[in-house]
Structure formats: structure tokens, C-alpha cells
């Protein structure tokens, strides 16, 4: 089951979606592992200071890619096929405001998948 959430980015309400398809879509588009990237990004954000913008360029790009793929998944008809084009729709926005909401969305999705797996195991157990 997919989880959807609308997040305000630079004053624009943007739909985001998390599902079991996200790791595959991310891997196909960016040739990277979203689980590793998400973990590294969370560590970078936790170690950085929001007021001093000490986040490295790689972490910022990972954030943009994750946000893009979740937005594209939620609204494939209206989100461009290129993350750069999608980012052009915004002025600037704080990673520190948007990322926690994406992490929450991803966490709800993972939690839902784990619960579904438990239910399937109960149904198939003899």
C-alpha cells in the first residue's frame, strides 16, 4: 500500500508518495541505492548546523533526488522527467523543513510494508 503526503515546498503544495516501488524507481533513475543514500543523508543532516549550511553538495543532491523521485511517483503526469526541470519550479527551500517530512513519509511506508508482511506470514502459516 502506498502512502501519500502533501508537503509545502517554497509555498507550493507538492504531493509525495512512498511505496515499495520507490527503491526500484530510484535505482533505475539514479543508479544508486536509496536505503544507503537515505541513511547517509540523515547522518549528514544530523551532523550539520541548519544555521550555518554545512551540508555537503553530495548530501544536497541526494536529498533533491529522493524528493524528486517521491514527487514523480505521486504525480507522474505533472512532474517533469528530469529532476533539474522539477527543481526549476521552486525558488529556494530549506532541506531542514522538507527532509523530516519525507523521512516521516518513508518511515510510514516501511512500517506499513513490515505490517503487511507479518499479516501475510500469519495467513500462510500452517
Backbone atoms as SQL, in Angstrom:
CREATE TABLE atoms (id INTEGER PRIMARY KEY, chain TEXT, resi INTEGER, resn TEXT, atom TEXT, x REAL, y REAL, z REAL);
INSERT INTO atoms VALUES
  (1, 'A', 1, 'UNK', 'N', 0.840, -1.172, 0.000),
  (2, 'A', 1, 'UNK', 'CA', 0.000, 0.000, 0.000),
  (3, 'A', 1, 'UNK', 'C', 0.890, 1.243, 0.000),
  (4, 'A', 2, 'UNK', 'N', 0.621, 2.163, -0.873),
  (5, 'A', 2, 'UNK', 'CA', 1.380, 3.401, -0.978),
  (6, 'A', 2, 'UNK', 'C', 0.877, 4.412, 0.054),
  (7, 'A', 3, 'UNK', 'N', 1.786, 5.238, 0.510),
  (8, 'A', 3, 'UNK', 'CA', 1.458, 6.297, 1.447),
  (9, 'A', 3, 'UNK', 'C', 1.691, 7.625, 0.727),
  (10, 'A', 4, 'UNK', 'N', 0.720, 8.528, 0.815),
  (11, 'A', 4, 'UNK', 'CA', 0.818, 9.839, 0.170),
  (12, 'A', 4, 'UNK', 'C', 0.832, 10.935, 1.234),
  (13, 'A', 5, 'UNK', 'N', 1.522, 12.030, 0.892),
  (14, 'A', 5, 'UNK', 'CA', 1.537, 13.183, 1.785),
  (15, 'A', 5, 'UNK', 'C', 1.768, 14.430, 0.946),
  (16, 'A', 6, 'UNK', 'N', 1.056, 15.481, 1.265),
  (17, 'A', 6, 'UNK', 'CA', 1.256, 16.762, 0.606),
  (18, 'A', 6, 'UNK', 'C', 2.146, 17.614, 1.502),
  (19, 'A', 7, 'UNK', 'N', 3.245, 18.102, 0.947),
  (20, 'A', 7, 'UNK', 'CA', 4.209, 18.907, 1.695),
  (21, 'A', 7, 'UNK', 'C', 4.330, 20.261, 1.007),
  (22, 'A', 8, 'UNK', 'N', 4.335, 21.332, 1.778),
  (23, 'A', 8, 'UNK', 'CA', 4.512, 22.658, 1.211),
  (24, 'A', 8, 'UNK', 'C', 5.994, 22.920, 1.009),
  (25, 'A', 9, 'UNK', 'N', 6.364, 23.150, -0.258),
  (26, 'A', 9, 'UNK', 'CA', 7.748, 23.424, -0.642),
  (27, 'A', 9, 'UNK', 'C', 7.758, 24.789, -1.307),
  (28, 'A', 10, 'UNK', 'N', 8.464, 25.730, -0.701),
  (29, 'A', 10, 'UNK', 'CA', 8.545, 27.087, -1.253),
  (30, 'A', 10, 'UNK', 'C', 7.154, 27.655, -1.533),
  (31, 'A', 11, 'UNK', 'N', 6.218, 27.416, -0.624),
  (32, 'A', 11, 'UNK', 'CA', 4.865, 27.948, -0.758),
  (33, 'A', 11, 'UNK', 'C', 3.952, 27.170, -1.697),
  (34, 'A', 12, 'UNK', 'N', 4.458, 26.093, -2.280),
  (35, 'A', 12, 'UNK', 'CA', 3.680, 25.281, -3.231),
  (36, 'A', 12, 'UNK', 'C', 3.371, 23.936, -2.584),
  (37, 'A', 13, 'UNK', 'N', 2.107, 23.530, -2.604),
  (38, 'A', 13, 'UNK', 'CA', 1.746, 22.210, -2.077),
  (39, 'A', 13, 'UNK', 'C', 2.144, 21.153, -3.102),
  (40, 'A', 14, 'UNK', 'N', 3.031, 20.244, -2.680),
  (41, 'A', 14, 'UNK', 'CA', 3.565, 19.225, -3.578),
  (42, 'A', 14, 'UNK', 'C', 3.185, 17.845, -3.043),
  (43, 'A', 15, 'UNK', 'N', 2.540, 17.011, -3.858),
  (44, 'A', 15, 'UNK', 'CA', 2.241, 15.647, -3.416),
  (45, 'A', 15, 'UNK', 'C', 3.489, 14.770, -3.509),
  (46, 'A', 16, 'UNK', 'N', 3.688, 13.946, -2.494),
  (47, 'A', 16, 'UNK', 'CA', 4.770, 12.970, -2.469),
  (48, 'A', 16, 'UNK', 'C', 4.156, 11.606, -2.185),
  (49, 'A', 17, 'UNK', 'N', 4.793, 10.568, -2.678),
  (50, 'A', 17, 'UNK', 'CA', 4.273, 9.213, -2.491),
  (51, 'A', 17, 'UNK', 'C', 5.430, 8.273, -2.197),
  (52, 'A', 18, 'UNK', 'N', 5.217, 7.402, -1.217),
  (53, 'A', 18, 'UNK', 'CA', 6.192, 6.365, -0.884),
  (54, 'A', 18, 'UNK', 'C', 5.509, 5.012, -1.020),
  (55, 'A', 19, 'UNK', 'N', 6.190, 4.099, -1.678),
  (56, 'A', 19, 'UNK', 'CA', 5.676, 2.739, -1.817),
  (57, 'A', 19, 'UNK', 'C', 6.862, 1.805, -2.036),
  (58, 'A', 20, 'UNK', 'N', 6.563, 0.542, -2.196),
  (59, 'A', 20, 'UNK', 'CA', 7.617, -0.445, -2.443),
  (60, 'A', 20, 'UNK', 'C', 8.314, -0.207, -3.779),
  (61, 'A', 21, 'UNK', 'N', 7.710, 0.580, -4.657),
  (62, 'A', 21, 'UNK', 'CA', 8.306, 0.862, -5.962),
  (63, 'A', 21, 'UNK', 'C', 9.429, 1.897, -5.886),
  (64, 'A', 22, 'UNK', 'N', 9.467, 2.691, -4.853),
  (65, 'A', 22, 'UNK', 'CA', 10.446, 3.776, -4.760),
  (66, 'A', 22, 'UNK', 'C', 11.894, 3.294, -4.877),
  (67, 'A', 23, 'UNK', 'N', 12.326, 2.268, -4.151),
  (68, 'A', 23, 'UNK', 'CA', 13.729, 1.841, -4.307),
  (69, 'A', 23, 'UNK', 'C', 14.081, 1.454, -5.749),
  (70, 'A', 24, 'UNK', 'N', 13.153, 0.801, -6.412),
  (71, 'A', 24, 'UNK', 'CA', 13.380, 0.403, -7.813),
  (72, 'A', 24, 'UNK', 'C', 13.427, 1.628, -8.736),
  (73, 'A', 25, 'UNK', 'N', 12.466, 2.532, -8.586),
  (74, 'A', 25, 'UNK', 'CA', 12.439, 3.741, -9.406),
  (75, 'A', 25, 'UNK', 'C', 13.709, 4.572, -9.198),
  (76, 'A', 26, 'UNK', 'N', 14.128, 4.677, -7.962),
  (77, 'A', 26, 'UNK', 'CA', 15.335, 5.433, -7.621),
  (78, 'A', 26, 'UNK', 'C', 16.568, 4.781, -8.244),
  (79, 'A', 27, 'UNK', 'N', 16.650, 3.469, -8.126),
  (80, 'A', 27, 'UNK', 'CA', 17.793, 2.722, -8.686),
  (81, 'A', 27, 'UNK', 'C', 17.840, 2.856, -10.206),
  (82, 'A', 28, 'UNK', 'N', 16.689, 2.769, -10.857),
  (83, 'A', 28, 'UNK', 'CA', 16.635, 2.887, -12.317),
  (84, 'A', 28, 'UNK', 'C', 17.035, 4.302, -12.754),
  (85, 'A', 29, 'UNK', 'N', 16.526, 5.311, -12.063),
  (86, 'A', 29, 'UNK', 'CA', 16.758, 6.706, -12.462),
  (87, 'A', 29, 'UNK', 'C', 18.173, 7.178, -12.126),
  (88, 'A', 30, 'UNK', 'N', 18.671, 6.830, -10.926),
  (89, 'A', 30, 'UNK', 'CA', 19.920, 7.404, -10.452),
  (90, 'A', 30, 'UNK', 'C', 21.054, 6.384, -10.297),
  (91, 'A', 31, 'UNK', 'N', 20.744, 5.105, -10.489),
  (92, 'A', 31, 'UNK', 'CA', 21.736, 4.032, -10.366),
  (93, 'A', 31, 'UNK', 'C', 22.409, 4.021, -8.987),
  (94, 'A', 32, 'UNK', 'N', 21.575, 4.229, -7.979),
  (95, 'A', 32, 'UNK', 'CA', 22.050, 4.262, -6.594),
  (96, 'A', 32, 'UNK', 'C', 21.046, 3.532, -5.705),
  (97, 'A', 33, 'UNK', 'N', 21.469, 3.201, -4.501),
  (98, 'A', 33, 'UNK', 'CA', 20.634, 2.513, -3.518),
  (99, 'A', 33, 'UNK', 'C', 20.010, 3.550, -2.585),
  (100, 'A', 34, 'UNK', 'N', 18.697, 3.668, -2.611),
  (101, 'A', 34, 'UNK', 'CA', 18.019, 4.688, -1.812),
  (102, 'A', 34, 'UNK', 'C', 18.190, 4.446, -0.310),
  (103, 'A', 35, 'UNK', 'N', 18.285, 3.192, 0.106),
  (104, 'A', 35, 'UNK', 'CA', 18.450, 2.905, 1.537),
  (105, 'A', 35, 'UNK', 'C', 19.774, 3.458, 2.045),
  (106, 'A', 36, 'UNK', 'N', 20.843, 3.217, 1.308),
  (107, 'A', 36, 'UNK', 'CA', 22.164, 3.738, 1.695),
  (108, 'A', 36, 'UNK', 'C', 22.179, 5.256, 1.628),
  (109, 'A', 37, 'UNK', 'N', 21.596, 5.803, 0.566),
  (110, 'A', 37, 'UNK', 'CA', 21.580, 7.251, 0.407),
  (111, 'A', 37, 'UNK', 'C', 20.765, 7.932, 1.499),
  (112, 'A', 38, 'UNK', 'N', 19.616, 7.355, 1.847),
  (113, 'A', 38, 'UNK', 'CA', 18.770, 7.930, 2.895),
  (114, 'A', 38, 'UNK', 'C', 19.511, 7.912, 4.234),
  (115, 'A', 39, 'UNK', 'N', 20.172, 6.805, 4.540),
  (116, 'A', 39, 'UNK', 'CA', 20.913, 6.693, 5.808),
  (117, 'A', 39, 'UNK', 'C', 22.047, 7.715, 5.863),
  (118, 'A', 40, 'UNK', 'N', 22.805, 7.832, 4.780),
  (119, 'A', 40, 'UNK', 'CA', 23.910, 8.799, 4.734),
  (120, 'A', 40, 'UNK', 'C', 23.387, 10.225, 4.831),
  (121, 'A', 41, 'UNK', 'N', 22.276, 10.495, 4.182),
  (122, 'A', 41, 'UNK', 'CA', 21.684, 11.825, 4.217),
  (123, 'A', 41, 'UNK', 'C', 21.227, 12.182, 5.629),
  (124, 'A', 42, 'UNK', 'N', 20.572, 11.249, 6.291),
  (125, 'A', 42, 'UNK', 'CA', 20.122, 11.504, 7.660),
  (126, 'A', 42, 'UNK', 'C', 21.319, 11.797, 8.564),
  (127, 'A', 43, 'UNK', 'N', 22.402, 11.031, 8.408),
  (128, 'A', 43, 'UNK', 'CA', 23.605, 11.274, 9.216),
  (129, 'A', 43, 'UNK', 'C', 24.187, 12.650, 8.926),
  (130, 'A', 44, 'UNK', 'N', 24.251, 13.027, 7.664),
  (131, 'A', 44, 'UNK', 'CA', 24.794, 14.335, 7.292),
  (132, 'A', 44, 'UNK', 'C', 23.963, 15.472, 7.872),
  (133, 'A', 45, 'UNK', 'N', 22.643, 15.337, 7.789),
  (134, 'A', 45, 'UNK', 'CA', 21.758, 16.383, 8.315),
  (135, 'A', 45, 'UNK', 'C', 21.881, 16.456, 9.834),
  (136, 'A', 46, 'UNK', 'N', 21.960, 15.307, 10.491),
  (137, 'A', 46, 'UNK', 'CA', 22.092, 15.296, 11.950),
  (138, 'A', 46, 'UNK', 'C', 23.399, 15.927, 12.406),
  (139, 'A', 47, 'UNK', 'N', 24.451, 15.766, 11.589),
  (140, 'A', 47, 'UNK', 'CA', 25.769, 16.296, 11.939),
  (141, 'A', 47, 'UNK', 'C', 25.957, 17.751, 11.532),
  (142, 'A', 48, 'UNK', 'N', 25.036, 18.302, 10.754),
  (143, 'A', 48, 'UNK', 'CA', 25.208, 19.671, 10.254),
  (144, 'A', 48, 'UNK', 'C', 24.405, 20.658, 11.087),
  (145, 'A', 49, 'UNK', 'N', 24.701, 21.933, 10.890),
  (146, 'A', 49, 'UNK', 'CA', 24.018, 23.010, 11.594),
  (147, 'A', 49, 'UNK', 'C', 23.142, 23.762, 10.603),
  (148, 'A', 50, 'UNK', 'N', 21.848, 23.771, 10.848),
  (149, 'A', 50, 'UNK', 'CA', 20.887, 24.421, 9.938),
  (150, 'A', 50, 'UNK', 'C', 21.240, 25.888, 9.705),
  (151, 'A', 51, 'UNK', 'N', 21.737, 26.571, 10.726),
  (152, 'A', 51, 'UNK', 'CA', 22.029, 28.000, 10.619),
  (153, 'A', 51, 'UNK', 'C', 23.314, 28.284, 9.840),
  (154, 'A', 52, 'UNK', 'N', 24.178, 27.288, 9.711),
  (155, 'A', 52, 'UNK', 'CA', 25.450, 27.515, 9.031),
  (156, 'A', 52, 'UNK', 'C', 25.532, 26.834, 7.671),
  (157, 'A', 53, 'UNK', 'N', 24.522, 26.098, 7.263),
  (158, 'A', 53, 'UNK', 'CA', 24.502, 25.417, 5.951),
  (159, 'A', 53, 'UNK', 'C', 25.791, 24.642, 5.685),
  (160, 'A', 54, 'UNK', 'N', 26.102, 23.732, 6.574),
  (161, 'A', 54, 'UNK', 'CA', 27.333, 22.957, 6.431),
  (162, 'A', 54, 'UNK', 'C', 27.109, 21.646, 5.691),
  (163, 'A', 55, 'UNK', 'N', 25.951, 21.467, 5.115),
  (164, 'A', 55, 'UNK', 'CA', 25.633, 20.238, 4.394),
  (165, 'A', 55, 'UNK', 'C', 26.443, 20.180, 3.099),
  (166, 'A', 56, 'UNK', 'N', 27.063, 19.037, 2.837),
  (167, 'A', 56, 'UNK', 'CA', 27.893, 18.913, 1.643),
  (168, 'A', 56, 'UNK', 'C', 27.037, 18.773, 0.385),
  (169, 'A', 57, 'UNK', 'N', 27.645, 19.029, -0.757),
  (170, 'A', 57, 'UNK', 'CA', 26.952, 19.024, -2.048),
  (171, 'A', 57, 'UNK', 'C', 26.354, 17.654, -2.359),
  (172, 'A', 58, 'UNK', 'N', 27.086, 16.584, -2.044),
  (173, 'A', 58, 'UNK', 'CA', 26.576, 15.233, -2.319),
  (174, 'A', 58, 'UNK', 'C', 25.283, 14.973, -1.553),
  (175, 'A', 59, 'UNK', 'N', 25.229, 15.387, -0.291),
  (176, 'A', 59, 'UNK', 'CA', 24.024, 15.189, 0.513),
  (177, 'A', 59, 'UNK', 'C', 22.865, 16.000, -0.038),
  (178, 'A', 60, 'UNK', 'N', 23.152, 17.209, -0.482),
  (179, 'A', 60, 'UNK', 'CA', 22.110, 18.046, -1.064),
  (180, 'A', 60, 'UNK', 'C', 21.554, 17.408, -2.342),
  (181, 'A', 61, 'UNK', 'N', 22.419, 16.856, -3.157),
  (182, 'A', 61, 'UNK', 'CA', 21.969, 16.200, -4.387),
  (183, 'A', 61, 'UNK', 'C', 21.133, 14.957, -4.081),
  (184, 'A', 62, 'UNK', 'N', 21.539, 14.187, -3.087),
  (185, 'A', 62, 'UNK', 'CA', 20.774, 13.001, -2.686),
  (186, 'A', 62, 'UNK', 'C', 19.381, 13.425, -2.219),
  (187, 'A', 63, 'UNK', 'N', 19.309, 14.479, -1.408),
  (188, 'A', 63, 'UNK', 'CA', 18.015, 14.992, -0.956),
  (189, 'A', 63, 'UNK', 'C', 17.138, 15.369, -2.146),
  (190, 'A', 64, 'UNK', 'N', 17.704, 16.120, -3.089),
  (191, 'A', 64, 'UNK', 'CA', 16.949, 16.552, -4.261),
  (192, 'A', 64, 'UNK', 'C', 16.453, 15.350, -5.064),
  (193, 'A', 65, 'UNK', 'N', 17.293, 14.338, -5.206),
  (194, 'A', 65, 'UNK', 'CA', 16.914, 13.137, -5.965),
  (195, 'A', 65, 'UNK', 'C', 15.798, 12.354, -5.280),
  (196, 'A', 66, 'UNK', 'N', 15.906, 12.215, -3.962),
  (197, 'A', 66, 'UNK', 'CA', 14.875, 11.486, -3.213),
  (198, 'A', 66, 'UNK', 'C', 13.551, 12.251, -3.277),
  (199, 'A', 67, 'UNK', 'N', 13.609, 13.557, -3.061),
  (200, 'A', 67, 'UNK', 'CA', 12.390, 14.370, -3.123),
  (201, 'A', 67, 'UNK', 'C', 11.778, 14.278, -4.516),
  (202, 'A', 68, 'UNK', 'N', 12.622, 14.378, -5.531),
  (203, 'A', 68, 'UNK', 'CA', 12.132, 14.316, -6.913),
  (204, 'A', 68, 'UNK', 'C', 11.436, 12.987, -7.200),
  (205, 'A', 69, 'UNK', 'N', 12.070, 11.869, -6.853),
  (206, 'A', 69, 'UNK', 'CA', 11.514, 10.557, -7.211),
  (207, 'A', 69, 'UNK', 'C', 10.201, 10.314, -6.468),
  (208, 'A', 70, 'UNK', 'N', 10.078, 10.814, -5.231),
  (209, 'A', 70, 'UNK', 'CA', 8.833, 10.658, -4.480),
  (210, 'A', 70, 'UNK', 'C', 7.734, 11.555, -5.045),
  (211, 'A', 71, 'UNK', 'N', 8.111, 12.734, -5.545),
  (212, 'A', 71, 'UNK', 'CA', 7.135, 13.622, -6.180),
  (213, 'A', 71, 'UNK', 'C', 6.705, 13.061, -7.538),
  (214, 'A', 72, 'UNK', 'N', 7.654, 12.553, -8.303),
  (215, 'A', 72, 'UNK', 'CA', 7.348, 11.975, -9.615),
  (216, 'A', 72, 'UNK', 'C', 6.437, 10.765, -9.453),
  (217, 'A', 73, 'UNK', 'N', 6.689, 9.971, -8.422),
  (218, 'A', 73, 'UNK', 'CA', 5.875, 8.790, -8.142),
  (219, 'A', 73, 'UNK', 'C', 4.434, 9.195, -7.786),
  (220, 'A', 74, 'UNK', 'N', 4.291, 10.334, -7.091),
  (221, 'A', 74, 'UNK', 'CA', 2.956, 10.791, -6.677),
  (222, 'A', 74, 'UNK', 'C', 2.182, 11.432, -7.825),
  (223, 'A', 75, 'UNK', 'N', 2.906, 12.081, -8.741),
  (224, 'A', 75, 'UNK', 'CA', 2.224, 12.841, -9.791),
  (225, 'A', 75, 'UNK', 'C', 2.998, 12.742, -11.112),
  (226, 'A', 76, 'UNK', 'N', 3.049, 11.539, -11.699),
  (227, 'A', 76, 'UNK', 'CA', 3.886, 11.323, -12.888),
  (228, 'A', 76, 'UNK', 'C', 3.501, 12.179, -14.096),
  (229, 'A', 77, 'UNK', 'N', 2.257, 12.577, -14.181),
  (230, 'A', 77, 'UNK', 'CA', 1.803, 13.364, -15.333),
  (231, 'A', 77, 'UNK', 'C', 2.297, 14.812, -15.283),
  (232, 'A', 78, 'UNK', 'N', 2.450, 15.353, -14.072),
  (233, 'A', 78, 'UNK', 'CA', 2.784, 16.772, -13.927),
  (234, 'A', 78, 'UNK', 'C', 4.212, 17.050, -13.483),
  (235, 'A', 79, 'UNK', 'N', 4.959, 16.025, -13.117),
  (236, 'A', 79, 'UNK', 'CA', 6.355, 16.215, -12.721),
  (237, 'A', 79, 'UNK', 'C', 7.227, 15.865, -13.922),
  (238, 'A', 80, 'UNK', 'N', 8.122, 16.772, -14.316),
  (239, 'A', 80, 'UNK', 'CA', 8.976, 16.512, -15.484),
  (240, 'A', 80, 'UNK', 'C', 9.825, 15.254, -15.311),
  (241, 'A', 81, 'UNK', 'N', 10.348, 14.745, -16.410),
  (242, 'A', 81, 'UNK', 'CA', 11.181, 13.542, -16.374),
  (243, 'A', 81, 'UNK', 'C', 12.603, 13.821, -15.887),
  (244, 'A', 82, 'UNK', 'N', 12.922, 15.075, -15.679),
  (245, 'A', 82, 'UNK', 'CA', 14.260, 15.468, -15.278),
  (246, 'A', 82, 'UNK', 'C', 14.195, 16.210, -13.943),
  (247, 'A', 83, 'UNK', 'N', 14.991, 15.806, -12.943),
  (248, 'A', 83, 'UNK', 'CA', 14.927, 16.481, -11.638),
  (249, 'A', 83, 'UNK', 'C', 15.302, 17.960, -11.713),
  (250, 'A', 84, 'UNK', 'N', 16.193, 18.323, -12.635),
  (251, 'A', 84, 'UNK', 'CA', 16.572, 19.731, -12.761),
  (252, 'A', 84, 'UNK', 'C', 15.376, 20.582, -13.179),
  (253, 'A', 85, 'UNK', 'N', 14.582, 20.066, -14.108),
  (254, 'A', 85, 'UNK', 'CA', 13.380, 20.787, -14.548),
  (255, 'A', 85, 'UNK', 'C', 12.382, 20.907, -13.398),
  (256, 'A', 86, 'UNK', 'N', 12.246, 19.852, -12.607),
  (257, 'A', 86, 'UNK', 'CA', 11.326, 19.883, -11.470),
  (258, 'A', 86, 'UNK', 'C', 11.772, 20.931, -10.457),
  (259, 'A', 87, 'UNK', 'N', 13.068, 20.983, -10.176),
  (260, 'A', 87, 'UNK', 'CA', 13.586, 21.941, -9.207),
  (261, 'A', 87, 'UNK', 'C', 13.424, 23.381, -9.672),
  (262, 'A', 88, 'UNK', 'N', 13.354, 23.590, -10.980),
  (263, 'A', 88, 'UNK', 'CA', 13.156, 24.935, -11.541),
  (264, 'A', 88, 'UNK', 'C', 11.824, 25.548, -11.111),
  (265, 'A', 89, 'UNK', 'N', 10.886, 24.733, -10.680),
  (266, 'A', 89, 'UNK', 'CA', 9.577, 25.237, -10.254),
  (267, 'A', 89, 'UNK', 'C', 9.641, 25.973, -8.918),
  (268, 'A', 90, 'UNK', 'N', 10.769, 25.842, -8.205),
  (269, 'A', 90, 'UNK', 'CA', 10.908, 26.416, -6.865),
  (270, 'A', 90, 'UNK', 'C', 11.994, 27.484, -6.853),
  (271, 'A', 91, 'UNK', 'N', 11.866, 28.429, -5.922),
  (272, 'A', 91, 'UNK', 'CA', 12.955, 29.373, -5.676),
  (273, 'A', 91, 'UNK', 'C', 13.960, 28.645, -4.815),
  (274, 'A', 92, 'UNK', 'N', 13.930, 28.874, -3.544),
  (275, 'A', 92, 'UNK', 'CA', 14.768, 28.118, -2.621),
  (276, 'A', 92, 'UNK', 'C', 13.878, 27.601, -1.501),
  (277, 'A', 93, 'UNK', 'N', 14.310, 26.514, -0.895),
  (278, 'A', 93, 'UNK', 'CA', 13.583, 25.987, 0.251),
  (279, 'A', 93, 'UNK', 'C', 14.575, 25.267, 1.143),
  (280, 'A', 94, 'UNK', 'N', 14.201, 25.117, 2.389),
  (281, 'A', 94, 'UNK', 'CA', 15.097, 24.539, 3.373),
  (282, 'A', 94, 'UNK', 'C', 14.979, 23.021, 3.409),
  (283, 'A', 95, 'UNK', 'N', 16.103, 22.372, 3.235),
  (284, 'A', 95, 'UNK', 'CA', 16.157, 20.914, 3.369),
  (285, 'A', 95, 'UNK', 'C', 15.724, 20.517, 4.781),
  (286, 'A', 96, 'UNK', 'N', 16.026, 21.378, 5.757),
  (287, 'A', 96, 'UNK', 'CA', 15.720, 21.075, 7.155),
  (288, 'A', 96, 'UNK', 'C', 14.218, 21.107, 7.431),
  (289, 'A', 97, 'UNK', 'N', 13.438, 21.758, 6.569),
  (290, 'A', 97, 'UNK', 'CA', 11.986, 21.769, 6.724),
  (291, 'A', 97, 'UNK', 'C', 11.324, 20.622, 5.962),
  (292, 'A', 98, 'UNK', 'N', 11.850, 20.294, 4.796),
  (293, 'A', 98, 'UNK', 'CA', 11.225, 19.284, 3.937),
  (294, 'A', 98, 'UNK', 'C', 11.684, 17.872, 4.270),
  (295, 'A', 99, 'UNK', 'N', 12.977, 17.701, 4.518),
  (296, 'A', 99, 'UNK', 'CA', 13.516, 16.353, 4.750),
  (297, 'A', 99, 'UNK', 'C', 12.836, 15.610, 5.901),
  (298, 'A', 100, 'UNK', 'N', 12.613, 16.227, 7.063),
  (299, 'A', 100, 'UNK', 'CA', 11.942, 15.480, 8.141),
  (300, 'A', 100, 'UNK', 'C', 10.575, 14.924, 7.718),
  (301, 'A', 101, 'UNK', 'N', 9.870, 15.671, 6.871),
  (302, 'A', 101, 'UNK', 'CA', 8.560, 15.198, 6.415),
  (303, 'A', 101, 'UNK', 'C', 8.697, 14.032, 5.432),
  (304, 'A', 102, 'UNK', 'N', 9.743, 14.080, 4.588),
  (305, 'A', 102, 'UNK', 'CA', 9.992, 12.948, 3.683),
  (306, 'A', 102, 'UNK', 'C', 10.426, 11.714, 4.471),
  (307, 'A', 103, 'UNK', 'N', 11.226, 11.921, 5.498),
  (308, 'A', 103, 'UNK', 'CA', 11.656, 10.809, 6.356),
  (309, 'A', 103, 'UNK', 'C', 10.443, 10.187, 7.041),
  (310, 'A', 104, 'UNK', 'N', 9.545, 11.039, 7.531),
  (311, 'A', 104, 'UNK', 'CA', 8.320, 10.538, 8.163),
  (312, 'A', 104, 'UNK', 'C', 7.486, 9.725, 7.174),
  (313, 'A', 105, 'UNK', 'N', 7.334, 10.253, 5.960),
  (314, 'A', 105, 'UNK', 'CA', 6.581, 9.550, 4.915),
  (315, 'A', 105, 'UNK', 'C', 7.219, 8.207, 4.609),
  (316, 'A', 106, 'UNK', 'N', 8.530, 8.189, 4.444),
  (317, 'A', 106, 'UNK', 'CA', 9.251, 6.943, 4.159),
  (318, 'A', 106, 'UNK', 'C', 9.097, 5.961, 5.324),
  (319, 'A', 107, 'UNK', 'N', 9.186, 6.469, 6.546),
  (320, 'A', 107, 'UNK', 'CA', 9.034, 5.615, 7.725),
  (321, 'A', 107, 'UNK', 'C', 7.656, 4.981, 7.802),
  (322, 'A', 108, 'UNK', 'N', 6.620, 5.757, 7.496),
  (323, 'A', 108, 'UNK', 'CA', 5.260, 5.214, 7.485),
  (324, 'A', 108, 'UNK', 'C', 5.126, 4.116, 6.433),
  (325, 'A', 109, 'UNK', 'N', 5.757, 4.319, 5.286),
  (326, 'A', 109, 'UNK', 'CA', 5.713, 3.331, 4.216),
  (327, 'A', 109, 'UNK', 'C', 6.403, 2.039, 4.637),
  (328, 'A', 110, 'UNK', 'N', 7.578, 2.152, 5.214),
  (329, 'A', 110, 'UNK', 'CA', 8.326, 0.964, 5.649),
  (330, 'A', 110, 'UNK', 'C', 7.559, 0.238, 6.737),
  (331, 'A', 111, 'UNK', 'N', 6.966, 1.003, 7.661),
  (332, 'A', 111, 'UNK', 'CA', 6.170, 0.421, 8.743),
  (333, 'A', 111, 'UNK', 'C', 4.978, -0.347, 8.174),
  (334, 'A', 112, 'UNK', 'N', 4.301, 0.225, 7.209),
  (335, 'A', 112, 'UNK', 'CA', 3.141, -0.415, 6.577),
  (336, 'A', 112, 'UNK', 'C', 3.548, -1.701, 5.872),
  (337, 'A', 113, 'UNK', 'N', 4.695, -1.671, 5.180),
  (338, 'A', 113, 'UNK', 'CA', 5.179, -2.863, 4.481),
  (339, 'A', 113, 'UNK', 'C', 5.529, -3.967, 5.472),
  (340, 'A', 114, 'UNK', 'N', 6.146, -3.594, 6.597),
  (341, 'A', 114, 'UNK', 'CA', 6.504, -4.594, 7.604),
  (342, 'A', 114, 'UNK', 'C', 5.248, -5.222, 8.196),
  (343, 'A', 115, 'UNK', 'N', 4.231, -4.406, 8.450),
  (344, 'A', 115, 'UNK', 'CA', 2.972, -4.907, 8.992),
  (345, 'A', 115, 'UNK', 'C', 2.284, -5.838, 7.995),
  (346, 'A', 116, 'UNK', 'N', 2.302, -5.478, 6.719),
  (347, 'A', 116, 'UNK', 'CA', 1.691, -6.320, 5.688),
  (348, 'A', 116, 'UNK', 'C', 2.395, -7.667, 5.610),
  (349, 'A', 117, 'UNK', 'N', 3.707, -7.649, 5.709),
  (350, 'A', 117, 'UNK', 'CA', 4.488, -8.883, 5.641),
  (351, 'A', 117, 'UNK', 'C', 4.114, -9.796, 6.816),
  (352, 'A', 118, 'UNK', 'N', 3.957, -9.216, 8.012),
  (353, 'A', 118, 'UNK', 'CA', 3.566, -10.002, 9.182),
  (354, 'A', 118, 'UNK', 'C', 2.200, -10.647, 8.961),
  (355, 'A', 119, 'UNK', 'N', 1.259, -9.873, 8.404),
  (356, 'A', 119, 'UNK', 'CA', -0.087, -10.394, 8.161),
  (357, 'A', 119, 'UNK', 'C', -0.066, -11.517, 7.132),
  (358, 'A', 120, 'UNK', 'N', 0.725, -11.374, 6.104),
  (359, 'A', 120, 'UNK', 'CA', 0.854, -12.424, 5.089),
  (360, 'A', 120, 'UNK', 'C', 1.418, -13.691, 5.711),
  (361, 'A', 121, 'UNK', 'N', 2.442, -13.542, 6.570),
  (362, 'A', 121, 'UNK', 'CA', 3.023, -14.715, 7.234),
  (363, 'A', 121, 'UNK', 'C', 1.982, -15.418, 8.100),
  (364, 'A', 122, 'UNK', 'N', 1.127, -14.647, 8.788),
  (365, 'A', 122, 'UNK', 'CA', 0.088, -15.256, 9.619),
  (366, 'A', 122, 'UNK', 'C', -0.913, -16.035, 8.753),
  (367, 'A', 123, 'UNK', 'N', -1.257, -15.455, 7.620),
  (368, 'A', 123, 'UNK', 'CA', -2.237, -16.096, 6.736),
  (369, 'A', 123, 'UNK', 'C', -1.677, -17.357, 6.087),
  (370, 'A', 124, 'UNK', 'N', -0.393, -17.380, 5.796),
  (371, 'A', 124, 'UNK', 'CA', 0.193, -18.536, 5.082),
  (372, 'A', 124, 'UNK', 'C', 0.761, -19.575, 6.031),
  (373, 'A', 125, 'UNK', 'N', 0.827, -19.268, 7.324),
  (374, 'A', 125, 'UNK', 'CA', 1.348, -20.234, 8.306),
  (375, 'A', 125, 'UNK', 'C', 0.352, -21.381, 8.472),
  (376, 'A', 126, 'UNK', 'N', 0.907, -22.555, 8.682),
  (377, 'A', 126, 'UNK', 'CA', 0.013, -23.721, 8.871),
  (378, 'A', 126, 'UNK', 'C', 0.008, -24.176, 10.287);
